[in-house]
Amino acid sequence: MSNSFINLQKKKYFTDALNTNSGPVLVLFSTKHSSVTIPEHLRNGMLCVIKFSKGFANCLNYDSTGIKQTLTFGDYGMFDVSIPWEAILGIQSQDNSVKQVWAISTIPSSRSTLLN
């Protein structure tokens, strides 16, 4: 299966999860992927979960490259978060009606980091 097909799958699941309910969508991703943009304090582990939502104050954008939204991280303040589809390992709607997990092997640029 090609990466572009898998990325389209991830975008579809994310869209489905957003449209299923008004709550946030949980996104599990590799913090080690080179194109992930998150606050530095979240890079301590190899994996991270962040909530994205159309209901948050700042505009949610998702396109062929990934998910982007300015989010607030408590005392750390606001941060422009960007998660490329290639880094995403799982997507789940808050009500559990939409959920999907992908294998680490679908993240070519992070595979060796995650498996070592």
MIPALUM-299324 format. One line per 4 residues: number of its first residue (from 1); their letters; for each residue x, y, z of C-alpha. Coordinates in pm, 1 decimal. Last residue first. Example, Ala and Ser with C-alpha at 12.3 -4.5 7.8 and 13.67 -1.06 7.14 Angstrom:
2
2) SA) 1367.0,-106.0,714.0 | 1230.0,-450.0,780.0
This chain:
116
116) NLLT) 1521.4,113.4,1852.9 | 1182.0,51.3,1687.6 | 1052.6,406.1,1709.6 | 1368.7,568.6,1578.4
112) SRSS) 1403.8,319.0,1290.4 | 1042.0,366.0,1180.8 | 1033.9,744.4,1199.5 | 1093.2,844.9,835.8
108) PITS) 896.5,546.9,702.1 | 578.3,596.1,905.0 | 345.3,323.9,774.0 | 567.9,59.9,938.7
104) IAWV) 451.8,184.5,1278.3 | 119.6,15.4,1204.9 | -198.6,219.3,1175.4 | -476.5,261.9,1430.3
100) QKVS) -836.9,355.8,1355.6 | -1123.7,487.4,1560.7 | -1461.9,636.6,1480.4 | -1756.1,581.0,1715.6
96) NDQS) -1532.9,617.0,2022.0 | -1734.0,916.4,2153.9 | -1425.9,1139.1,2151.8 | -1344.8,1042.3,1795.6
92) QIGL) -1025.8,840.1,1756.2 | -728.0,866.0,1521.2 | -409.5,660.6,1541.3 | -51.8,635.4,1417.4
88) IAEW) -4.3,979.8,1264.0 | 347.0,1084.2,1159.4 | 290.7,1040.6,783.5 | -29.2,1248.0,801.8
84) PISV) 177.3,1551.4,898.8 | 110.5,1703.7,1242.7 | 131.2,2082.8,1277.4 | 74.1,2266.9,1604.3
80) DFMG) 98.5,2647.0,1622.9 | 144.3,2706.8,1996.4 | -43.9,2903.0,2261.0 | 69.3,2924.3,2620.3
76) YDGF) 309.5,2699.0,2812.6 | 112.8,2758.8,3134.4 | -178.0,2558.1,2991.6 | -101.6,2424.7,2642.1
72) TLTQ) -327.1,2631.1,2415.6 | -369.4,2520.4,2054.8 | -312.2,2680.5,1714.7 | -425.8,2424.0,1460.3
68) KIGT) -277.0,2224.9,1174.4 | -346.4,1871.2,1050.5 | -170.1,1703.6,758.4 | -17.7,1748.5,412.8
64) SDYN) -322.3,1683.8,189.8 | -532.9,1924.9,394.0 | -639.1,1989.4,749.6 | -699.6,2326.3,908.2
60) LCNA) -864.1,2394.0,1243.5 | -927.6,2761.8,1317.0 | -862.1,2881.2,1670.7 | -1120.2,2901.6,1948.9
56) FGKS) -1177.0,2525.6,1970.1 | -1504.2,2383.5,1837.6 | -1358.2,2254.0,1509.8 | -1149.1,2027.4,1729.2
52) FKIV) -802.3,1876.2,1769.4 | -695.3,1680.9,2077.9 | -329.2,1577.5,2104.3 | -183.1,1235.5,2180.0
48) CLMG) 194.5,1185.3,2192.4 | 445.1,915.5,2105.5 | 824.0,899.8,2130.0 | 836.3,1071.5,2466.4
44) NRLH) 1007.1,1390.7,2576.1 | 891.1,1579.9,2264.7 | 586.8,1727.0,2441.7 | 796.7,1980.6,2636.7
40) EPIT) 926.3,2119.1,2304.1 | 585.7,2245.1,2195.4 | 470.8,2074.0,1873.5 | 564.9,2091.9,1504.0
36) VSSH) 597.8,1746.3,1347.6 | 790.3,1757.6,1018.5 | 1094.4,1554.4,1133.5 | 889.7,1265.9,1275.4
32) KTSF) 1016.0,1196.6,1628.6 | 697.6,1303.8,1807.7 | 519.4,1005.0,1654.7 | 142.6,1049.4,1649.9
28) LVLV) -183.3,968.3,1827.7 | -469.5,1203.6,1732.2 | -776.2,1243.0,1954.1 | -1067.8,1418.3,1785.9
24) PGSN) -1252.5,1681.9,1986.0 | -1625.4,1686.3,2046.0 | -1898.3,1795.3,1806.4 | -1972.3,1445.3,1689.6
20) TNLA) -1939.5,1220.9,1384.9 | -1818.6,1495.3,1149.0 | -1479.5,1537.2,1312.7 | -1426.9,1158.9,1335.5
16) DTFY) -1523.0,1116.6,969.1 | -1280.0,1391.9,865.6 | -999.6,1230.4,1067.6 | -1082.5,888.5,922.3
12) KKKQ) -1078.8,1032.9,569.3 | -749.9,1217.2,628.3 | -592.7,896.1,758.5 | -711.7,700.5,454.0
8) LNIF) -574.4,968.8,220.0 | -240.8,940.5,402.3 | -248.5,560.6,360.1 | -309.1,602.2,-15.3
4) SNSM) -22.2,853.2,-40.6 | 203.6,618.7,156.1 | 146.0,339.3,-95.4 | 0.0,0.0,0.0
